[in-house]
């Protein structure tokens, strides 16, 4: 017998994991996602920022019984391989033991796996191409835009014909990321106060292809090219490639604004990243075709509205990626909420306990993530480090 219905908005990484944990406890879960099913769609180039899976995320996946499935996607990284100008690369280990590592995981592959695992559970209903338009705790309504006809199941785009429907909040848990539509709706109703702290640095993703069928760099390290005011990083993929990410100020002499045509990108890489430049044969094409992403920290309060609604993961506490803990913190959110179900009799108490327990941790990791950008691009160059 079902323990009740739960809606989850957002089928990125945290949404499917949470759906599986709740379904295991006997809840009937409906998972809504504005995109088309990523198992049948190509990943968007330039938008992944490869993920670093660490202890807190692994613990949550083990809690859900998923590590056997996830492990083939993981590449161990023993430390930071620091590429200084004019010096050979040097490894800075993450720990003192061989087991003290983090793991590179491709976002798209992990997302597909989690959705596939969720789809195999009878108490989970997946609904793609259904975008949250608004939430109304006062009316107990979740308002959705649903694409019709040939585009059913694909992403809902602005101005595109769709049907509008409403369902009960039931309750609803928002796992729809840093740009959460649920959070925006609550903020518009002045039910949640939101403060965003944008970083004045953006990012652009570049692919380093395999060299002669193998990784072009040491595959068991997170590669960092620190240049004090900016940096390049690269994480390994299981297919022999690397996903590199360039972090630069938006403006200034060393910023994205000055990198246009006329070979400026190639000249910049030849000067600042001479050992990385040959690894990206189509650098100019990738640089101009891939989107320039924004970064920032999101602070929201409160995270929950009574027994009707909860913000979880990036929807509640999006952070910059420099500590590699955004996904891990979201996975830990899922585990903590699951464990609170046994300790509290209703959703209002569970949501309140979740926020009380998780908010101090989220605020701490947000500060650490910003601080770690300074460490990665600058402090690692100091002899004292």
C-alpha positions as CSV (number, residue, x, y, z in Angstrom):
1,X,0.0,0.0,0.0
2,X,1.4,3.4,-1.0
3,X,2.4,5.8,1.8
4,X,1.2,8.7,-0.4
5,X,2.2,10.7,-3.4
6,X,5.3,12.9,-3.9
7,X,6.1,15.2,-6.8
8,X,9.7,15.9,-7.7
9,X,10.5,18.7,-10.2
10,X,13.8,18.2,-12.0
11,X,15.4,15.0,-13.3
12,X,19.0,16.1,-13.2
13,X,21.2,14.3,-10.7
14,X,19.5,14.7,-7.4
15,X,15.9,14.2,-8.6
16,X,16.2,10.6,-9.8
17,X,18.3,9.6,-6.8
18,X,15.7,11.1,-4.4
19,X,12.8,9.4,-6.4
20,X,14.4,6.0,-5.9
21,X,14.9,6.5,-2.2
22,X,11.3,7.6,-1.7
23,X,9.9,4.8,-3.9
24,X,11.9,2.3,-1.8
25,X,10.0,3.6,1.2
26,X,6.6,3.0,-0.4
27,X,5.8,6.5,-1.8
28,X,4.3,6.9,-5.3
29,X,6.7,9.4,-7.0
30,X,6.1,11.5,-10.1
31,X,9.3,13.0,-11.5
32,X,8.8,16.0,-13.8
33,X,11.5,17.3,-16.2
34,X,11.3,20.1,-18.7
35,X,13.9,18.5,-21.0
36,X,13.3,15.6,-23.3
37,X,14.5,12.2,-22.0
38,X,18.4,12.5,-21.9
39,X,18.6,8.7,-22.6
40,X,17.3,9.5,-26.1
41,X,19.0,12.9,-26.7
42,X,22.5,14.2,-27.2
43,X,24.3,16.0,-24.4
44,X,24.6,19.8,-24.9
45,X,28.2,20.6,-25.8
46,X,30.0,23.0,-23.5
47,X,27.6,22.7,-20.6
48,X,28.7,19.8,-18.5
49,X,31.6,20.8,-16.2
50,X,32.8,17.3,-15.4
51,X,31.8,16.1,-12.0
52,X,34.1,15.1,-9.1
53,X,32.5,12.3,-7.1
54,X,33.7,12.3,-3.5
55,X,33.0,10.6,-0.2
56,X,29.7,12.3,0.7
57,X,28.3,11.6,-2.8
58,X,29.5,8.0,-2.7
59,X,27.9,7.4,0.6
60,X,24.6,8.6,-0.7
61,X,24.9,6.3,-3.8
62,X,25.8,3.4,-1.6
63,X,22.8,4.2,0.6
64,X,20.6,3.8,-2.5
65,X,22.4,0.6,-3.6
66,X,23.7,2.2,-6.8
67,X,27.5,2.1,-6.6
68,X,27.8,-1.2,-8.5
69,X,26.1,0.5,-11.5
70,X,28.0,3.8,-11.1
71,X,31.5,2.4,-10.6
72,X,32.2,1.8,-14.3
73,X,31.7,5.5,-14.9
74,X,34.4,6.5,-12.4
75,X,38.0,7.4,-13.0
76,X,40.1,7.8,-9.8
77,X,42.0,11.1,-9.5
78,X,44.9,10.9,-6.9
79,X,45.5,14.7,-6.7
80,X,46.0,17.9,-8.6
81,X,48.5,17.8,-11.4
82,X,49.7,21.4,-11.4
83,X,51.0,22.8,-14.7
84,X,53.2,25.8,-14.0
85,X,54.7,27.9,-16.8
86,X,58.2,26.8,-17.5
87,X,58.1,23.9,-15.1
88,X,57.3,20.2,-15.5
89,X,53.9,19.2,-14.1
90,X,53.8,18.3,-10.4
91,X,51.3,16.1,-8.6
92,X,49.8,17.4,-5.3
93,X,48.1,14.3,-3.8
94,X,44.7,14.7,-2.2
95,X,45.7,12.4,0.7
96,X,48.4,10.4,2.3
97,X,46.9,7.0,1.4
98,X,46.2,5.4,-2.0
99,X,42.5,5.2,-1.1
100,X,42.2,8.9,-0.5
101,X,41.1,9.9,-4.0
102,X,38.1,11.6,-5.8
103,X,36.6,10.4,-9.0
104,X,35.9,12.0,-12.3
105,X,32.4,11.2,-13.6
106,X,30.7,12.4,-16.8
107,X,27.6,14.3,-16.0
108,X,25.6,13.1,-19.0
109,X,26.4,9.4,-18.4
110,X,25.6,9.6,-14.8
111,X,22.3,11.4,-15.5
112,X,21.3,8.8,-18.0
113,X,22.2,6.0,-15.5
114,X,20.2,7.5,-12.7
115,X,17.1,8.1,-14.9
116,X,17.4,4.5,-16.2
117,X,17.5,3.1,-12.7
118,X,14.6,5.2,-11.6
119,X,12.6,4.2,-14.7
120,X,12.9,0.6,-13.6
121,X,11.0,1.1,-10.4
122,X,7.2,0.6,-10.6
123,X,6.4,3.3,-8.1
124,X,8.2,6.1,-10.1
125,X,6.5,7.8,-13.0
126,X,8.8,9.9,-15.3
127,X,7.2,12.8,-17.2
128,X,9.5,14.5,-19.7
129,X,8.7,17.7,-21.6
130,X,6.7,19.0,-18.6
131,X,8.1,22.3,-17.3
132,X,7.1,23.9,-14.0
133,X,5.4,27.2,-14.7
134,X,4.5,28.1,-11.1
135,X,3.7,26.7,-7.7
136,X,0.9,27.9,-5.4
137,X,1.1,26.6,-1.8
138,X,-2.0,28.6,-1.0
139,X,-4.0,26.7,-3.6
140,X,-2.1,23.4,-3.3
141,X,-1.2,23.6,-7.0
142,X,1.8,22.7,-9.2
143,X,1.3,24.3,-12.6
144,X,2.9,22.7,-15.6
145,X,3.4,23.4,-19.2
146,X,3.2,20.2,-21.3
147,X,4.2,20.1,-25.0
148,X,1.8,18.6,-27.4
149,X,1.9,16.7,-30.7
150,X,5.1,15.8,-32.4
151,X,7.1,17.6,-29.7
152,X,5.6,15.8,-26.8
153,X,8.3,14.7,-24.4
154,X,10.8,17.3,-25.6
155,X,12.0,20.4,-23.9
156,X,9.4,23.2,-23.4
157,X,10.8,26.3,-25.2
158,X,9.6,29.9,-24.6
159,X,6.7,30.7,-26.9
160,X,6.1,27.1,-28.0
161,X,2.6,25.7,-28.0
162,X,1.9,23.7,-24.9
163,X,-1.0,22.7,-22.7
164,X,-1.3,24.0,-19.2
165,X,-2.3,21.7,-16.4
166,X,-2.3,21.7,-12.7
167,X,-1.8,18.9,-10.1
168,X,-1.8,18.8,-6.3
169,X,1.5,19.7,-4.6
170,X,1.2,16.4,-2.9
171,X,3.9,17.5,-1.6
172,X,6.5,18.8,-4.1
173,X,10.3,18.6,-3.8
174,X,12.2,20.9,-6.1
175,X,15.5,19.5,-7.5
176,X,15.5,21.7,-10.6
177,X,18.9,23.2,-10.2
178,X,20.5,26.6,-9.8
179,X,18.0,28.2,-12.1
180,X,15.1,26.6,-10.3
181,X,11.6,27.5,-11.7
182,X,10.1,26.5,-8.4
183,X,12.3,28.8,-6.4
184,X,11.6,31.6,-8.8
185,X,7.9,31.1,-8.4
186,X,8.1,31.2,-4.6
187,X,10.3,34.3,-4.8
188,X,7.8,36.1,-7.0
189,X,5.1,35.4,-4.4
190,X,7.5,36.7,-1.7
191,X,7.4,33.3,0.1
192,X,11.1,32.8,-0.3
193,X,13.9,35.4,-0.2
194,X,16.6,34.8,-2.7
195,X,20.1,36.4,-2.9
196,X,22.4,35.6,-5.7
197,X,26.1,36.3,-5.6
198,X,27.4,36.1,-9.2
199,X,31.1,35.5,-9.7
200,X,32.8,38.0,-12.0
201,X,34.5,35.0,-13.8
202,X,32.8,32.9,-16.4
203,X,33.7,29.5,-17.9
204,X,34.0,27.9,-21.3
205,X,34.3,24.1,-21.8
206,X,36.7,22.5,-24.3
207,X,37.2,18.9,-25.3
208,X,40.7,17.3,-25.4
209,X,40.4,14.2,-27.7
210,X,42.3,11.0,-27.1
211,X,45.9,10.8,-28.4
212,X,46.4,7.5,-30.4
213,X,43.4,6.1,-28.6
214,X,44.7,6.9,-25.1
215,X,44.4,9.8,-22.7
216,X,46.7,12.7,-23.7
217,X,47.5,13.4,-20.1
218,X,47.8,11.4,-16.9
219,X,44.2,10.1,-16.5
220,X,44.5,9.7,-12.7
221,X,44.8,13.4,-11.8
222,X,42.8,16.6,-12.0
223,X,44.9,18.8,-14.2
224,X,45.2,22.5,-13.2
225,X,46.9,25.3,-15.1
226,X,46.9,28.0,-12.4
227,X,47.7,31.6,-13.7
228,X,46.8,33.6,-10.5
229,X,43.9,35.6,-12.1
230,X,42.5,32.7,-14.0
231,X,43.0,29.0,-14.7
232,X,42.4,26.0,-16.9
233,X,41.4,22.6,-15.6
234,X,40.9,19.2,-17.2
235,X,39.2,16.0,-15.9
236,X,39.5,12.6,-17.6
237,X,36.7,10.7,-19.3
238,X,36.3,7.0,-19.7
239,X,36.6,7.2,-23.5
240,X,40.2,8.5,-23.4
241,X,39.2,12.2,-23.7
242,X,39.5,15.0,-21.2
243,X,36.9,17.7,-20.5
244,X,38.8,21.0,-20.0
245,X,37.2,24.1,-18.6
246,X,38.7,27.6,-18.9
247,X,37.8,30.1,-16.1
248,X,38.4,33.7,-16.9
249,X,37.2,37.1,-15.8
250,X,34.4,38.4,-18.0
251,X,36.2,41.8,-18.6
252,X,39.8,43.0,-18.5
253,X,43.0,42.3,-20.3
254,X,43.0,38.7,-19.3
255,X,39.2,38.2,-19.8
256,X,36.8,36.7,-22.2
257,X,35.9,40.1,-23.6
258,X,39.2,40.4,-25.4
259,X,39.2,36.9,-26.9
260,X,37.4,37.3,-30.2
261,X,38.5,36.6,-33.8
262,X,41.8,37.1,-35.5
263,X,43.6,34.3,-33.8
264,X,43.4,35.9,-30.3
265,X,42.3,32.6,-28.7
266,X,45.1,30.6,-30.2
267,X,47.7,33.3,-29.2
268,X,46.3,33.4,-25.7
269,X,46.6,29.6,-25.2
270,X,50.0,29.5,-26.8
271,X,51.2,32.1,-24.3
272,X,49.4,31.0,-21.2
273,X,48.9,27.3,-21.7
274,X,51.7,26.2,-24.1
275,X,51.6,22.5,-23.1
276,X,47.8,22.4,-23.3
277,X,47.4,24.2,-26.7
278,X,48.5,21.2,-28.8
279,X,46.0,19.0,-27.1
280,X,43.0,20.9,-28.5
281,X,43.5,20.8,-32.3
282,X,40.2,22.6,-33.1
283,X,40.6,25.2,-30.3
284,X,39.2,28.2,-32.2
285,X,36.1,26.3,-33.4
286,X,35.3,25.0,-30.0
287,X,35.9,28.3,-28.2
288,X,33.6,30.2,-30.5
289,X,30.9,27.5,-30.7
290,X,30.6,26.5,-27.1
291,X,28.6,28.8,-24.8
292,X,30.1,31.0,-22.1
293,X,28.7,29.9,-18.8
294,X,28.0,32.0,-15.7
295,X,28.9,31.1,-12.1
296,X,27.5,32.1,-8.8
297,X,26.2,31.2,-5.4
298,X,22.5,31.1,-4.5
299,X,21.2,31.8,-1.0
300,X,17.5,31.1,-0.4
301,X,15.4,31.3,2.8
302,X,13.4,29.5,3.8
303,X,13.9,26.2,1.9
304,X,10.5,24.8,2.8
305,X,6.9,26.0,2.9
306,X,4.9,24.0,5.5
307,X,4.3,20.4,4.4
308,X,3.7,21.4,0.8
309,X,7.1,22.2,-0.7
310,X,10.9,21.8,-0.2
311,X,13.9,23.1,-2.1
312,X,16.8,20.6,-2.3
313,X,20.2,20.5,-3.9
314,X,21.2,23.4,-6.2
315,X,17.6,24.7,-6.0
316,X,18.2,25.6,-2.4
317,X,22.0,26.2,-2.3
318,X,23.7,26.4,-5.6
319,X,27.5,26.9,-5.3
320,X,30.5,27.6,-7.6
321,X,32.2,24.3,-8.8
322,X,35.7,24.9,-7.4
323,X,35.5,22.5,-4.5
324,X,33.8,19.8,-6.6
325,X,31.1,19.4,-4.0
326,X,27.8,20.7,-5.6
327,X,26.6,17.3,-6.8
328,X,28.0,15.6,-3.7
329,X,26.1,18.0,-1.4
330,X,22.9,17.4,-3.4
331,X,23.3,13.7,-3.1
332,X,23.9,14.1,0.6
333,X,20.7,16.1,0.8
334,X,18.8,13.1,-0.6
335,X,20.3,10.7,1.9
336,X,19.6,13.0,4.9
337,X,16.0,13.6,3.8
338,X,15.5,9.9,3.4
339,X,16.8,9.2,6.9
340,X,14.6,11.9,8.4
341,X,11.5,10.1,7.2
342,X,11.8,7.5,9.9
343,X,12.4,10.2,12.6
344,X,9.4,12.4,11.8
345,X,5.7,11.6,11.2
346,X,4.8,14.2,8.6
347,X,6.4,16.2,5.8
348,X,6.2,19.5,7.6
349,X,8.4,18.2,10.4
350,X,10.7,16.4,7.9
351,X,11.2,19.5,5.8
352,X,11.9,21.7,8.9
353,X,14.4,19.2,10.3
354,X,16.1,18.9,6.9
355,X,16.6,22.7,6.6
356,X,17.8,22.9,10.2
357,X,20.4,20.2,9.7
358,X,21.5,21.0,6.2
359,X,21.6,24.8,6.1
360,X,24.8,25.3,8.2
361,X,26.6,22.7,6.0
362,X,25.4,24.3,2.8
363,X,26.6,27.8,3.9
364,X,30.0,26.4,4.9
365,X,30.6,24.6,1.6
366,X,29.5,27.7,-0.4
367,X,32.2,29.7,1.4
368,X,34.8,27.0,0.9
369,X,34.0,26.7,-2.8
370,X,34.7,30.3,-3.4
371,X,37.9,30.2,-1.3
372,X,39.1,27.1,-3.2
373,X,39.0,29.1,-6.5
374,X,41.7,31.3,-5.1
375,X,43.6,28.3,-4.0
376,X,43.4,26.5,-7.3
377,X,44.4,29.4,-9.5
378,X,46.9,31.1,-7.2
379,X,47.8,29.6,-3.9
380,X,49.2,26.4,-5.4
381,X,51.9,28.5,-7.1
382,X,53.3,29.6,-3.7
383,X,56.4,27.7,-2.4
384,X,54.8,27.6,1.1
385,X,51.7,25.8,-0.3
